[in-house]
Structures are given as C-alpha cells and as structure tokens.
Amino acid sequence: MLFDGHCNLCNRAVDFVLTREASAEIRFASLQSEAGRALLGRHGVTLPPGDPDTVLLVEAGIVWSHSDAALRVARRLRFPWGMIGWFAWVPRSIRDGVYRWIARNRYRWFGKTETCRVATPAEKARFLSAPGG
C-alpha cells in the first residue's frame, strides 16, 4: 500500500490498517519514499507532479488506485471493518467522485506534516525499504 507520507489522514489510515488487518500481509511505503518510487517504476506507474491524490495498492502485479485501492485494503480488515469492502458494488464513478472530493480537502481538514511517516521498530518489517537497503 503506497500512501502520501505527508498527509495526516493517510498516516492515520496506515495506523488503522496496521491495527485492524486480519493477517499482517500488507506492506507499506510512502509515495515520496525511494522504495515507493521504485515499486511504482517496476510497475510502469508515473505519478503526476505535485501532491499525490490517491493511495495505491499493488496486488498480484496489478496497481489499484483511488476507491478501488481503498476498498481492496478494507476487505483485508477484521470484522466488522472488512464489510466496508462491500461498497465496491457502488459504481466506480460515484465512489471515485467521493474519494477525490476527500482527497482535494484532506490537507485542509486533517493537516499536513513536513516529514513522511516513519515506521516504529515494531512496524519496521511491515514497511518497504529502499532497494538494496
């Protein structure tokens, strides 16, 4: 799961997933990190300049974005949180419209940090490190 490391909402979402994931399979990296950029490069994904507007999930060689990524992550959470994944039946245009509205306002509503989230020692194995690092 690749996330905006400067976004307080995104950092809280990572904390939420870390504490509620059914099986500790998801690995994390900020989109701004060397590890995140390397993973995107391996999958041929280039982000537009500026602040990232989506969380990304790389799963079985497929890169999911926006509401698709969020709902695929939600499906991996323990009950009752995994039920959020049921919102996949809502048409993508509606889901992504809501997702983009939140993304446009996330810094104003939740704030922004100057530095990316750093994994705690207990979380370190769950975060991708830079290639060769």
N, C-alpha and C positions, 0 to 999 in steps of 0.2 A: 504494500500500500504506500503510494507516494503522496505526500501531503505538503501543503505550504507551511514551511517551518517558521514563518514569521507571523502566521495567523493564530491568534489566541483560540478561536473557535476550532480550528483544525487541530491544534495541540490538545485541546480538551477532548476532541473526538478520538484522538490516538489513545489518550488515557482511558476513555470509556471502553474502547475496543480491547485494550490490554487487560482490563479487569473483568470483562464480560464474555470474552471469546470462549466458545465451548472447548476447543482444543487449540493449544498455542501454536498455530501454523502460520498465521500471517506475520510477515516480516515487514519492517517499516524503514522508510528513508524520506528525508525531506526532498522536495523537488529542487531545492537550491544546493543540495549536497553533491559532492563528487560521485558518490555511489548512486544517487538518484539519477543524475545526468547520464552516467554510464549505462544504467539499466534502460533508460529511455533510448539511448543511442543504439543499444543492441536490438531494440525492437523497432527502430526506424521512426521514432516519435520525436518531433521537434516542437517545443512549446513556443507560442508567440512571445515577443518581448513584453516586459512588464510583469506585473504580479500574476502568478498563476490563478486561474479561475476555477480549478477543479481538483478534486482528489482523483488519483488514478490507481487502478488495481491491475496488476499483471497476474494473470491466472491461465495456466496451461498455454502459454505463448500468446494469449490474447490480451490486449490492453483495453480495459474498460474505463470509461470516463463519466463524469457528471453523475446523474442519478443511477445509472446502471452500476457504476463502481460502488456507490454508497449502499445500494440495495444488495449487491453481491456480498459485501462485507457484512451487512446486517444479518444475512442468512446464516452466518457462521457464529452468531452470538447465542448464548444460552437463552433458554425460555425465560421470560416472555419476549425478550428483545429480538430474537430471531424472527418473530412474527412481522416485524417491520418489512422484511423482505417480500411479504405478500403484496406490498404496494406496486410490485412490478406489473400487476395487471392494469394499472393506470397507464394510459397512453404516454409514451415517452415525451411527446411534445409538451404535455401538461407537467409531467414530473420534472423535465429539464427546465421548463419555464420557472417553476418554483425554485429549483436548485440554483439557477442563475440569478434570480432575484436575491436570494440569501447571499450568494457569493459576492454580488455587487455591493452589498451593505455590511458584510461581515466585519470589516475593519472598523466601521463607524459604530456598530452595535457591540462588538466584543473586544476591539482593540487590536493592536499590532505590536509585536516585540521586535527589537532591533537584531536579536540573535536567534538563530534556529534552536529548536528544542534539542536538548542533549539527553541521551539515554542515561538512566541511573545504572549503577553497577548491576542491579538485579535484572534490568531490562536489556542490558547490552547484547545478549545473544539474539534478541528479537529485532535488532536494528542492523541494516545492511552496512557494511563498512566499504570503504573505497577499494577498488580493485587493487590487489596486491597489499592491502592493509589489514 
